[in-house]
Amino acid sequence: MTLSAELLEEAKSLDLNISQACEQGLKSAIAAIRARQWLEENRASLEASRQYVEENGLPLADYRNF
């Protein structure tokens, strides 16, 4: 892993825990990629559900109290 010297110096000057920041950044990047992958893998099902509601209304809508 490489980081720019300027970025490391600024992080050190701010007493930033570099390992913790890197770990948080990786977790965030992984979560974003997994969310995009899930959406892509389930796009057809989501579209079919949206289309069903558009054509037929919400299931059990007659039983809603609001």
PDB file of N, CA, C, O and CB in Angstrom:
ATOM      1  N   MET A   1       0.857  -1.159   0.000  1.00  0.00           N
ATOM      2  CA  MET A   1       0.000   0.000   0.000  1.00  0.00           C
ATOM      3  C   MET A   1       0.907   1.227   0.000  1.00  0.00           C
ATOM      4  O   MET A   1       1.907   1.272   0.717  1.00  0.00           O
ATOM      5  CB  MET A   1      -0.977  -0.005   1.226  1.00  0.00           C
ATOM      6  N   THR A   2       0.555   2.199  -0.795  1.00  0.00           N
ATOM      7  CA  THR A   2       1.332   3.434  -0.831  1.00  0.00           C
ATOM      8  C   THR A   2       0.409   4.610  -0.573  1.00  0.00           C
ATOM      9  O   THR A   2      -0.750   4.617  -0.988  1.00  0.00           O
ATOM     10  CB  THR A   2       2.063   3.597  -2.188  1.00  0.00           C
ATOM     11  N   LEU A   3       0.938   5.591   0.111  1.00  0.00           N
ATOM     12  CA  LEU A   3       0.222   6.836   0.387  1.00  0.00           C
ATOM     13  C   LEU A   3       1.169   7.982   0.078  1.00  0.00           C
ATOM     14  O   LEU A   3       2.384   7.846   0.220  1.00  0.00           O
ATOM     15  CB  LEU A   3      -0.289   6.900   1.878  1.00  0.00           C
ATOM     16  N   SER A   4       0.618   9.102  -0.341  1.00  0.00           N
ATOM     17  CA  SER A   4       1.486  10.236  -0.655  1.00  0.00           C
ATOM     18  C   SER A   4       2.120  10.772   0.628  1.00  0.00           C
ATOM     19  O   SER A   4       1.511  10.748   1.697  1.00  0.00           O
ATOM     20  CB  SER A   4       0.692  11.355  -1.378  1.00  0.00           C
ATOM     21  N   ALA A   5       3.334  11.247   0.500  1.00  0.00           N
ATOM     22  CA  ALA A   5       4.071  11.777   1.649  1.00  0.00           C
ATOM     23  C   ALA A   5       3.351  12.964   2.269  1.00  0.00           C
ATOM     24  O   ALA A   5       3.319  13.111   3.491  1.00  0.00           O
ATOM     25  CB  ALA A   5       5.483  12.186   1.233  1.00  0.00           C
ATOM     26  N   GLU A   6       2.772  13.811   1.423  1.00  0.00           N
ATOM     27  CA  GLU A   6       2.061  14.995   1.924  1.00  0.00           C
ATOM     28  C   GLU A   6       0.851  14.579   2.769  1.00  0.00           C
ATOM     29  O   GLU A   6       0.580  15.159   3.821  1.00  0.00           O
ATOM     30  CB  GLU A   6       1.607  15.897   0.745  1.00  0.00           C
ATOM     31  N   LEU A   7       0.144  13.580   2.291  1.00  0.00           N
ATOM     32  CA  LEU A   7      -1.030  13.105   3.009  1.00  0.00           C
ATOM     33  C   LEU A   7      -0.636  12.515   4.362  1.00  0.00           C
ATOM     34  O   LEU A   7      -1.299  12.762   5.369  1.00  0.00           O
ATOM     35  CB  LEU A   7      -1.783  12.063   2.173  1.00  0.00           C
ATOM     36  N   LEU A   8       0.441  11.739   4.379  1.00  0.00           N
ATOM     37  CA  LEU A   8       0.923  11.154   5.634  1.00  0.00           C
ATOM     38  C   LEU A   8       1.384  12.233   6.614  1.00  0.00           C
ATOM     39  O   LEU A   8       1.095  12.154   7.808  1.00  0.00           O
ATOM     40  CB  LEU A   8       2.070  10.177   5.357  1.00  0.00           C
ATOM     41  N   GLU A   9       2.086  13.221   6.122  1.00  0.00           N
ATOM     42  CA  GLU A   9       2.551  14.305   6.993  1.00  0.00           C
ATOM     43  C   GLU A   9       1.382  15.065   7.602  1.00  0.00           C
ATOM     44  O   GLU A   9       1.398  15.384   8.791  1.00  0.00           O
ATOM     45  CB  GLU A   9       3.447  15.269   6.213  1.00  0.00           C
ATOM     46  N   GLU A  10       0.377  15.352   6.801  1.00  0.00           N
ATOM     47  CA  GLU A  10      -0.787  16.076   7.328  1.00  0.00           C
ATOM     48  C   GLU A  10      -1.515  15.232   8.362  1.00  0.00           C
ATOM     49  O   GLU A  10      -1.928  15.743   9.403  1.00  0.00           O
ATOM     50  CB  GLU A  10      -1.751  16.467   6.189  1.00  0.00           C
ATOM     51  N   ALA A  11      -1.675  13.937   8.081  1.00  0.00           N
ATOM     52  CA  ALA A  11      -2.330  13.046   9.037  1.00  0.00           C
ATOM     53  C   ALA A  11      -1.553  13.003  10.353  1.00  0.00           C
ATOM     54  O   ALA A  11      -2.150  13.064  11.427  1.00  0.00           O
ATOM     55  CB  ALA A  11      -2.463  11.629   8.449  1.00  0.00           C
ATOM     56  N   LYS A  12      -0.245  12.900  10.276  1.00  0.00           N
ATOM     57  CA  LYS A  12       0.583  12.863  11.483  1.00  0.00           C
ATOM     58  C   LYS A  12       0.484  14.180  12.251  1.00  0.00           C
ATOM     59  O   LYS A  12       0.422  14.181  13.481  1.00  0.00           O
ATOM     60  CB  LYS A  12       2.050  12.571  11.120  1.00  0.00           C
ATOM     61  N   SER A  13       0.470  15.294  11.532  1.00  0.00           N
ATOM     62  CA  SER A  13       0.394  16.598  12.210  1.00  0.00           C
ATOM     63  C   SER A  13      -0.935  16.776  12.932  1.00  0.00           C
ATOM     64  O   SER A  13      -1.033  17.565  13.872  1.00  0.00           O
ATOM     65  CB  SER A  13       0.590  17.734  11.203  1.00  0.00           C
ATOM     66  N   LEU A  14      -1.945  16.054  12.500  1.00  0.00           N
ATOM     67  CA  LEU A  14      -3.267  16.130  13.132  1.00  0.00           C
ATOM     68  C   LEU A  14      -3.488  15.008  14.155  1.00  0.00           C
ATOM     69  O   LEU A  14      -4.592  14.841  14.674  1.00  0.00           O
ATOM     70  CB  LEU A  14      -4.357  16.074  12.064  1.00  0.00           C
ATOM     71  N   ASP A  15      -2.427  14.242  14.437  1.00  0.00           N
ATOM     72  CA  ASP A  15      -2.508  13.087  15.351  1.00  0.00           C
ATOM     73  C   ASP A  15      -3.598  12.108  14.930  1.00  0.00           C
ATOM     74  O   ASP A  15      -4.302  11.546  15.769  1.00  0.00           O
ATOM     75  CB  ASP A  15      -2.769  13.560  16.785  1.00  0.00           C
ATOM     76  N   LEU A  16      -3.726  11.918  13.649  1.00  0.00           N
ATOM     77  CA  LEU A  16      -4.718  10.990  13.106  1.00  0.00           C
ATOM     78  C   LEU A  16      -4.174   9.569  13.194  1.00  0.00           C
ATOM     79  O   LEU A  16      -3.020   9.323  12.845  1.00  0.00           O
ATOM     80  CB  LEU A  16      -5.077  11.352  11.634  1.00  0.00           C
ATOM     81  N   ASN A  17      -4.986   8.651  13.650  1.00  0.00           N
ATOM     82  CA  ASN A  17      -4.605   7.242  13.673  1.00  0.00           C
ATOM     83  C   ASN A  17      -4.725   6.734  12.244  1.00  0.00           C
ATOM     84  O   ASN A  17      -5.827   6.470  11.764  1.00  0.00           O
ATOM     85  CB  ASN A  17      -5.502   6.401  14.669  1.00  0.00           C
ATOM     86  N   ILE A  18      -3.594   6.598  11.570  1.00  0.00           N
ATOM     87  CA  ILE A  18      -3.579   6.274  10.143  1.00  0.00           C
ATOM     88  C   ILE A  18      -4.134   4.878   9.885  1.00  0.00           C
ATOM     89  O   ILE A  18      -4.886   4.678   8.931  1.00  0.00           O
ATOM     90  CB  ILE A  18      -2.159   6.381   9.590  1.00  0.00           C
ATOM     91  N   SER A  19      -3.774   3.924  10.714  1.00  0.00           N
ATOM     92  CA  SER A  19      -4.279   2.556  10.537  1.00  0.00           C
ATOM     93  C   SER A  19      -5.798   2.510  10.673  1.00  0.00           C
ATOM     94  O   SER A  19      -6.486   1.864   9.884  1.00  0.00           O
ATOM     95  CB  SER A  19      -3.632   1.606  11.559  1.00  0.00           C
ATOM     96  N   GLN A  20      -6.302   3.199  11.675  1.00  0.00           N
ATOM     97  CA  GLN A  20      -7.748   3.219  11.892  1.00  0.00           C
ATOM     98  C   GLN A  20      -8.464   3.926  10.735  1.00  0.00           C
ATOM     99  O   GLN A  20      -9.518   3.477  10.284  1.00  0.00           O
ATOM    100  CB  GLN A  20      -8.080   3.914  13.227  1.00  0.00           C
ATOM    101  N   ALA A  21      -7.891   5.020  10.265  1.00  0.00           N
ATOM    102  CA  ALA A  21      -8.496   5.753   9.147  1.00  0.00           C
ATOM    103  C   ALA A  21      -8.497   4.896   7.886  1.00  0.00           C
ATOM    104  O   ALA A  21      -9.480   4.882   7.145  1.00  0.00           O
ATOM    105  CB  ALA A  21      -7.741   7.077   8.891  1.00  0.00           C
ATOM    106  N   CYS A  22      -7.407   4.184   7.641  1.00  0.00           N
ATOM    107  CA  CYS A  22      -7.338   3.304   6.469  1.00  0.00           C
ATOM    108  C   CYS A  22      -8.377   2.190   6.584  1.00  0.00           C
ATOM    109  O   CYS A  22      -9.053   1.857   5.611  1.00  0.00           O
ATOM    110  CB  CYS A  22      -5.918   2.701   6.318  1.00  0.00           C
ATOM    111  N   GLU A  23      -8.497   1.621   7.777  1.00  0.00           N
ATOM    112  CA  GLU A  23      -9.472   0.545   7.981  1.00  0.00           C
ATOM    113  C   GLU A  23     -10.893   1.048   7.752  1.00  0.00           C
ATOM    114  O   GLU A  23     -11.692   0.381   7.094  1.00  0.00           O
ATOM    115  CB  GLU A  23      -9.341  -0.039   9.397  1.00  0.00           C
ATOM    116  N   GLN A  24     -11.207   2.214   8.288  1.00  0.00           N
ATOM    117  CA  GLN A  24     -12.540   2.789   8.086  1.00  0.00           C
ATOM    118  C   GLN A  24     -12.797   3.082   6.612  1.00  0.00           C
ATOM    119  O   GLN A  24     -13.896   2.846   6.109  1.00  0.00           O
ATOM    120  CB  GLN A  24     -12.700   4.071   8.909  1.00  0.00           C
ATOM    121  N   GLY A  25     -11.791   3.592   5.928  1.00  0.00           N
ATOM    122  CA  GLY A  25     -11.931   3.869   4.501  1.00  0.00           C
ATOM    123  C   GLY A  25     -12.167   2.606   3.697  1.00  0.00           C
ATOM    124  O   GLY A  25     -12.997   2.593   2.789  1.00  0.00           O
ATOM    125  N   LEU A  26     -11.440   1.542   4.024  1.00  0.00           N
ATOM    126  CA  LEU A  26     -11.636   0.262   3.332  1.00  0.00           C
ATOM    127  C   LEU A  26     -13.024  -0.299   3.595  1.00  0.00           C
ATOM    128  O   LEU A  26     -13.683  -0.788   2.677  1.00  0.00           O
ATOM    129  CB  LEU A  26     -10.574  -0.753   3.768  1.00  0.00           C
ATOM    130  N   LYS A  27     -13.471  -0.230   4.840  1.00  0.00           N
ATOM    131  CA  LYS A  27     -14.816  -0.722   5.167  1.00  0.00           C
ATOM    132  C   LYS A  27     -15.870   0.036   4.370  1.00  0.00           C
ATOM    133  O   LYS A  27     -16.811  -0.559   3.844  1.00  0.00           O
ATOM    134  CB  LYS A  27     -15.094  -0.585   6.681  1.00  0.00           C
ATOM    135  N   SER A  28     -15.706   1.335   4.287  1.00  0.00           N
ATOM    136  CA  SER A  28     -16.661   2.157   3.545  1.00  0.00           C
ATOM    137  C   SER A  28     -16.642   1.825   2.056  1.00  0.00           C
ATOM    138  O   SER A  28     -17.697   1.715   1.430  1.00  0.00           O
ATOM    139  CB  SER A  28     -16.357   3.642   3.754  1.00  0.00           C
ATOM    140  N   ALA A  29     -15.459   1.667   1.490  1.00  0.00           N
ATOM    141  CA  ALA A  29     -15.341   1.339   0.065  1.00  0.00           C
ATOM    142  C   ALA A  29     -15.929  -0.034  -0.226  1.00  0.00           C
ATOM    143  O   ALA A  29     -16.613  -0.217  -1.233  1.00  0.00           O
ATOM    144  CB  ALA A  29     -13.870   1.387  -0.380  1.00  0.00           C
ATOM    145  N   ILE A  30     -15.667  -1.003   0.653  1.00  0.00           N
ATOM    146  CA  ILE A  30     -16.214  -2.353   0.476  1.00  0.00           C
ATOM    147  C   ILE A  30     -17.739  -2.323   0.552  1.00  0.00           C
ATOM    148  O   ILE A  30     -18.414  -2.955  -0.261  1.00  0.00           O
ATOM    149  CB  ILE A  30     -15.643  -3.317   1.544  1.00  0.00           C
ATOM    150  N   ALA A  31     -18.282  -1.592   1.524  1.00  0.00           N
ATOM    151  CA  ALA A  31     -19.734  -1.507   1.672  1.00  0.00           C
ATOM    152  C   ALA A  31     -20.373  -0.888   0.432  1.00  0.00           C
ATOM    153  O   ALA A  31     -21.421  -1.352  -0.017  1.00  0.00           O
ATOM    154  CB  ALA A  31     -20.099  -0.690   2.918  1.00  0.00           C
ATOM    155  N   ALA A  32     -19.764   0.140  -0.118  1.00  0.00           N
ATOM    156  CA  ALA A  32     -20.305   0.794  -1.314  1.00  0.00           C
ATOM    157  C   ALA A  32     -20.289  -0.151  -2.506  1.00  0.00           C
ATOM    158  O   ALA A  32     -21.256  -0.208  -3.266  1.00  0.00           O
ATOM    159  CB  ALA A  32     -19.509   2.063  -1.641  1.00  0.00           C
ATOM    160  N   ILE A  33     -19.209  -0.885  -2.673  1.00  0.00           N
ATOM    161  CA  ILE A  33     -19.113  -1.828  -3.796  1.00  0.00           C
ATOM    162  C   ILE A  33     -20.133  -2.949  -3.636  1.00  0.00           C
ATOM    163  O   ILE A  33     -20.802  -3.326  -4.599  1.00  0.00           O
ATOM    164  CB  ILE A  33     -17.685  -2.415  -3.897  1.00  0.00           C
ATOM    165  N   ARG A  34     -20.252  -3.483  -2.421  1.00  0.00           N
ATOM    166  CA  ARG A  34     -21.233  -4.558  -2.191  1.00  0.00           C
ATOM    167  C   ARG A  34     -22.665  -4.072  -2.414  1.00  0.00           C
ATOM    168  O   ARG A  34     -23.496  -4.819  -2.931  1.00  0.00           O
ATOM    169  CB  ARG A  34     -21.090  -5.111  -0.766  1.00  0.00           C
ATOM    170  N   ALA A  35     -22.955  -2.849  -2.034  1.00  0.00           N
ATOM    171  CA  ALA A  35     -24.297  -2.300  -2.259  1.00  0.00           C
ATOM    172  C   ALA A  35     -24.583  -2.183  -3.754  1.00  0.00           C
ATOM    173  O   ALA A  35     -25.676  -2.522  -4.209  1.00  0.00           O
ATOM    174  CB  ALA A  35     -24.442  -0.920  -1.579  1.00  0.00           C
ATOM    175  N   ARG A  36     -23.597  -1.703  -4.519  1.00  0.00           N
ATOM    176  CA  ARG A  36     -23.775  -1.608  -5.978  1.00  0.00           C
ATOM    177  C   ARG A  36     -23.941  -2.987  -6.598  1.00  0.00           C
ATOM    178  O   ARG A  36     -24.771  -3.171  -7.488  1.00  0.00           O
ATOM    179  CB  ARG A  36     -22.579  -0.887  -6.624  1.00  0.00           C
ATOM    180  N   GLN A  37     -23.155  -3.960  -6.134  1.00  0.00           N
ATOM    181  CA  GLN A  37     -23.265  -5.314  -6.652  1.00  0.00           C
ATOM    182  C   GLN A  37     -24.636  -5.908  -6.345  1.00  0.00           C
ATOM    183  O   GLN A  37     -25.248  -6.538  -7.207  1.00  0.00           O
ATOM    184  CB  GLN A  37     -22.164  -6.196  -6.068  1.00  0.00           C
ATOM    185  N   TRP A  38     -25.117  -5.709  -5.122  1.00  0.00           N
ATOM    186  CA  TRP A  38     -26.421  -6.241  -4.733  1.00  0.00           C
ATOM    187  C   TRP A  38     -27.514  -5.636  -5.605  1.00  0.00           C
ATOM    188  O   TRP A  38     -28.400  -6.342  -6.087  1.00  0.00           O
ATOM    189  CB  TRP A  38     -26.704  -5.960  -3.241  1.00  0.00           C
ATOM    190  N   LEU A  39     -27.443  -4.325  -5.802  1.00  0.00           N
ATOM    191  CA  LEU A  39     -28.439  -3.658  -6.632  1.00  0.00           C
ATOM    192  C   LEU A  39     -28.419  -4.208  -8.048  1.00  0.00           C
ATOM    193  O   LEU A  39     -29.474  -4.458  -8.630  1.00  0.00           O
ATOM    194  CB  LEU A  39     -28.199  -2.150  -6.651  1.00  0.00           C
ATOM    195  N   GLU A  40     -27.233  -4.401  -8.607  1.00  0.00           N
ATOM    196  CA  GLU A  40     -27.129  -4.933  -9.964  1.00  0.00           C
ATOM    197  C   GLU A  40     -27.664  -6.364 -10.032  1.00  0.00           C
ATOM    198  O   GLU A  40     -28.376  -6.716 -10.973  1.00  0.00           O
ATOM    199  CB  GLU A  40     -25.670  -4.889 -10.444  1.00  0.00           C
ATOM    200  N   GLU A  41     -27.325  -7.185  -9.041  1.00  0.00           N
ATOM    201  CA  GLU A  41     -27.778  -8.577  -9.027  1.00  0.00           C
ATOM    202  C   GLU A  41     -29.291  -8.695  -8.847  1.00  0.00           C
ATOM    203  O   GLU A  41     -29.896  -9.671  -9.290  1.00  0.00           O
ATOM    204  CB  GLU A  41     -27.072  -9.339  -7.918  1.00  0.00           C
ATOM    205  N   ASN A  42     -29.893  -7.718  -8.207  1.00  0.00           N
ATOM    206  CA  ASN A  42     -31.323  -7.786  -7.902  1.00  0.00           C
ATOM    207  C   ASN A  42     -32.158  -6.799  -8.714  1.00  0.00           C
ATOM    208  O   ASN A  42     -33.347  -6.625  -8.450  1.00  0.00           O
ATOM    209  CB  ASN A  42     -31.541  -7.534  -6.435  1.00  0.00           C
ATOM    210  N   ARG A  43     -31.542  -6.160  -9.692  1.00  0.00           N
ATOM    211  CA  ARG A  43     -32.233  -5.145 -10.489  1.00  0.00           C
ATOM    212  C   ARG A  43     -33.497  -5.693 -11.159  1.00  0.00           C
ATOM    213  O   ARG A  43     -34.532  -5.026 -11.160  1.00  0.00           O
ATOM    214  CB  ARG A  43     -31.292  -4.589 -11.547  1.00  0.00           C
ATOM    215  N   ALA A  44     -33.424  -6.888 -11.722  1.00  0.00           N
ATOM    216  CA  ALA A  44     -34.578  -7.461 -12.426  1.00  0.00           C
ATOM    217  C   ALA A  44     -35.741  -7.692 -11.467  1.00  0.00           C
ATOM    218  O   ALA A  44     -36.888  -7.406 -11.808  1.00  0.00           O
ATOM    219  CB  ALA A  44     -34.190  -8.784 -13.112  1.00  0.00           C
ATOM    220  N   SER A  45     -35.459  -8.202 -10.281  1.00  0.00           N
ATOM    221  CA  SER A  45     -36.518  -8.441  -9.290  1.00  0.00           C
ATOM    222  C   SER A  45     -37.126  -7.136  -8.812  1.00  0.00           C
ATOM    223  O   SER A  45     -38.345  -7.029  -8.675  1.00  0.00           O
ATOM    224  CB  SER A  45     -35.970  -9.228  -8.095  1.00  0.00           C
ATOM    225  N   LEU A  46     -36.292  -6.151  -8.560  1.00  0.00           N
ATOM    226  CA  LEU A  46     -36.798  -4.851  -8.119  1.00  0.00           C
ATOM    227  C   LEU A  46     -37.668  -4.210  -9.195  1.00  0.00           C
ATOM    228  O   LEU A  46     -38.713  -3.633  -8.893  1.00  0.00           O
ATOM    229  CB  LEU A  46     -35.636  -3.919  -7.756  1.00  0.00           C
ATOM    230  N   GLU A  47     -37.242  -4.310 -10.432  1.00  0.00           N
ATOM    231  CA  GLU A  47     -38.015  -3.747 -11.541  1.00  0.00           C
ATOM    232  C   GLU A  47     -39.345  -4.473 -11.692  1.00  0.00           C
ATOM    233  O   GLU A  47     -40.372  -3.840 -11.936  1.00  0.00           O
ATOM    234  CB  GLU A  47     -37.216  -3.824 -12.852  1.00  0.00           C
ATOM    235  N   ALA A  48     -39.335  -5.806 -11.549  1.00  0.00           N
ATOM    236  CA  ALA A  48     -40.573  -6.578 -11.659  1.00  0.00           C
ATOM    237  C   ALA A  48     -41.543  -6.194 -10.545  1.00  0.00           C
ATOM    238  O   ALA A  48     -42.746  -6.080 -10.780  1.00  0.00           O
ATOM    239  CB  ALA A  48     -40.275  -8.089 -11.610  1.00  0.00           C
ATOM    240  N   SER A  49     -41.030  -5.999  -9.352  1.00  0.00           N
ATOM    241  CA  SER A  49     -41.873  -5.597  -8.220  1.00  0.00           C
ATOM    242  C   SER A  49     -42.461  -4.208  -8.454  1.00  0.00           C
ATOM    243  O   SER A  49     -43.647  -3.982  -8.216  1.00  0.00           O
ATOM    244  CB  SER A  49     -41.063  -5.617  -6.906  1.00  0.00           C
ATOM    245  N   ARG A  50     -41.630  -3.287  -8.918  1.00  0.00           N
ATOM    246  CA  ARG A  50     -42.108  -1.936  -9.204  1.00  0.00           C
ATOM    247  C   ARG A  50     -43.192  -1.955 -10.276  1.00  0.00           C
ATOM    248  O   ARG A  50     -44.203  -1.262 -10.165  1.00  0.00           O
ATOM    249  CB  ARG A  50     -40.947  -1.040  -9.644  1.00  0.00           C
ATOM    250  N   GLN A  51     -42.970  -2.748 -11.305  1.00  0.00           N
ATOM    251  CA  GLN A  51     -43.927  -2.831 -12.394  1.00  0.00           C
ATOM    252  C   GLN A  51     -45.248  -3.439 -11.907  1.00  0.00           C
ATOM    253  O   GLN A  51     -46.318  -2.978 -12.303  1.00  0.00           O
ATOM    254  CB  GLN A  51     -43.349  -3.660 -13.552  1.00  0.00           C
ATOM    255  N   TYR A  52     -45.184  -4.464 -11.055  1.00  0.00           N
ATOM    256  CA  TYR A  52     -46.395  -5.083 -10.516  1.00  0.00           C
ATOM    257  C   TYR A  52     -47.214  -4.050  -9.733  1.00  0.00           C
ATOM    258  O   TYR A  52     -48.427  -3.951  -9.913  1.00  0.00           O
ATOM    259  CB  TYR A  52     -46.033  -6.287  -9.609  1.00  0.00           C
ATOM    260  N   VAL A  53     -46.555  -3.295  -8.878  1.00  0.00           N
ATOM    261  CA  VAL A  53     -47.261  -2.287  -8.074  1.00  0.00           C
ATOM    262  C   VAL A  53     -47.841  -1.212  -8.976  1.00  0.00           C
ATOM    263  O   VAL A  53     -48.949  -0.732  -8.734  1.00  0.00           O
ATOM    264  CB  VAL A  53     -46.315  -1.653  -7.028  1.00  0.00           C
ATOM    265  N   GLU A  54     -47.115  -0.834  -9.999  1.00  0.00           N
ATOM    266  CA  GLU A  54     -47.596   0.172 -10.938  1.00  0.00           C
ATOM    267  C   GLU A  54     -48.868  -0.298 -11.641  1.00  0.00           C
ATOM    268  O   GLU A  54     -49.795   0.486 -11.840  1.00  0.00           O
ATOM    269  CB  GLU A  54     -46.512   0.499 -11.968  1.00  0.00           C
ATOM    270  N   GLU A  55     -48.912  -1.562 -12.011  1.00  0.00           N
ATOM    271  CA  GLU A  55     -50.055  -2.108 -12.744  1.00  0.00           C
ATOM    272  C   GLU A  55     -51.209  -2.535 -11.837  1.00  0.00           C
ATOM    273  O   GLU A  55     -52.371  -2.436 -12.232  1.00  0.00           O
ATOM    274  CB  GLU A  55     -49.610  -3.284 -13.566  1.00  0.00           C
ATOM    275  N   ASN A  56     -50.904  -3.007 -10.632  1.00  0.00           N
ATOM    276  CA  ASN A  56     -51.927  -3.601  -9.772  1.00  0.00           C
ATOM    277  C   ASN A  56     -52.138  -2.884  -8.449  1.00  0.00           C
ATOM    278  O   ASN A  56     -53.044  -3.244  -7.696  1.00  0.00           O
ATOM    279  CB  ASN A  56     -51.577  -5.007  -9.499  1.00  0.00           C
ATOM    280  N   GLY A  57     -51.341  -1.899  -8.155  1.00  0.00           N
ATOM    281  CA  GLY A  57     -51.431  -1.228  -6.860  1.00  0.00           C
ATOM    282  C   GLY A  57     -50.712  -2.036  -5.793  1.00  0.00           C
ATOM    283  O   GLY A  57     -50.194  -3.121  -6.054  1.00  0.00           O
ATOM    284  N   LEU A  58     -50.692  -1.485  -4.587  1.00  0.00           N
ATOM    285  CA  LEU A  58     -50.007  -2.160  -3.489  1.00  0.00           C
ATOM    286  C   LEU A  58     -50.809  -3.367  -3.020  1.00  0.00           C
ATOM    287  O   LEU A  58     -52.030  -3.287  -2.882  1.00  0.00           O
ATOM    288  CB  LEU A  58     -49.773  -1.190  -2.323  1.00  0.00           C
ATOM    289  N   PRO A  59     -50.128  -4.487  -2.773  1.00  0.00           N
ATOM    290  CA  PRO A  59     -50.829  -5.634  -2.223  1.00  0.00           C
ATOM    291  C   PRO A  59     -51.427  -5.264  -0.857  1.00  0.00           C
ATOM    292  O   PRO A  59     -50.796  -4.557  -0.071  1.00  0.00           O
ATOM    293  CB  PRO A  59     -49.873  -6.852  -2.098  1.00  0.00           C
ATOM    294  N   LEU A  60     -52.614  -5.733  -0.590  1.00  0.00           N
ATOM    295  CA  LEU A  60     -53.314  -5.483   0.671  1.00  0.00           C
ATOM    296  C   LEU A  60     -53.654  -4.029   0.915  1.00  0.00           C
ATOM    297  O   LEU A  60     -53.937  -3.647   2.050  1.00  0.00           O
ATOM    298  CB  LEU A  60     -52.495  -5.977   1.801  1.00  0.00           C
ATOM    299  N   ALA A  61     -53.633  -3.213  -0.114  1.00  0.00           N
ATOM    300  CA  ALA A  61     -53.924  -1.795   0.037  1.00  0.00           C
ATOM    301  C   ALA A  61     -55.328  -1.565   0.580  1.00  0.00           C
ATOM    302  O   ALA A  61     -55.562  -0.566   1.259  1.00  0.00           O
ATOM    303  CB  ALA A  61     -53.758  -1.082  -1.291  1.00  0.00           C
ATOM    304  N   ASP A  62     -56.273  -2.467   0.296  1.00  0.00           N
ATOM    305  CA  ASP A  62     -57.643  -2.334   0.786  1.00  0.00           C
ATOM    306  C   ASP A  62     -57.726  -2.447   2.302  1.00  0.00           C
ATOM    307  O   ASP A  62     -58.713  -2.014   2.897  1.00  0.00           O
ATOM    308  CB  ASP A  62     -58.526  -3.383   0.149  1.00  0.00           C
ATOM    309  N   TYR A  63     -56.732  -3.008   2.921  1.00  0.00           N
ATOM    310  CA  TYR A  63     -56.746  -3.225   4.374  1.00  0.00           C
ATOM    311  C   TYR A  63     -55.967  -2.188   5.148  1.00  0.00           C
ATOM    312  O   TYR A  63     -55.830  -2.305   6.366  1.00  0.00           O
ATOM    313  CB  TYR A  63     -56.199  -4.574   4.691  1.00  0.00           C
ATOM    314  N   ARG A  64     -55.456  -1.179   4.474  1.00  0.00           N
ATOM    315  CA  ARG A  64     -54.687  -0.128   5.150  1.00  0.00           C
ATOM    316  C   ARG A  64     -55.642   0.804   5.873  1.00  0.00           C
ATOM    317  O   ARG A  64     -56.720   1.112   5.366  1.00  0.00           O
ATOM    318  CB  ARG A  64     -53.810   0.664   4.141  1.00  0.00           C
ATOM    319  N   ASN A  65     -55.247   1.253   7.059  1.00  0.00           N
ATOM    320  CA  ASN A  65     -56.053   2.184   7.854  1.00  0.00           C
ATOM    321  C   ASN A  65     -55.644   3.622   7.682  1.00  0.00           C
ATOM    322  O   ASN A  65     -56.213   4.498   8.334  1.00  0.00           O
ATOM    323  CB  ASN A  65     -55.972   1.827   9.295  1.00  0.00           C
ATOM    324  N   PHE A  66     -54.685   3.901   6.833  1.00  0.00           N
ATOM    325  CA  PHE A  66     -54.225   5.280   6.658  1.00  0.00           C
ATOM    326  C   PHE A  66     -54.201   5.648   5.211  1.00  0.00           C
ATOM    327  O   PHE A  66     -53.840   6.774   4.867  1.00  0.00           O
ATOM    328  CB  PHE A  66     -52.853   5.479   7.262  1.00  0.00           C
TER     329      PHE A  66
END
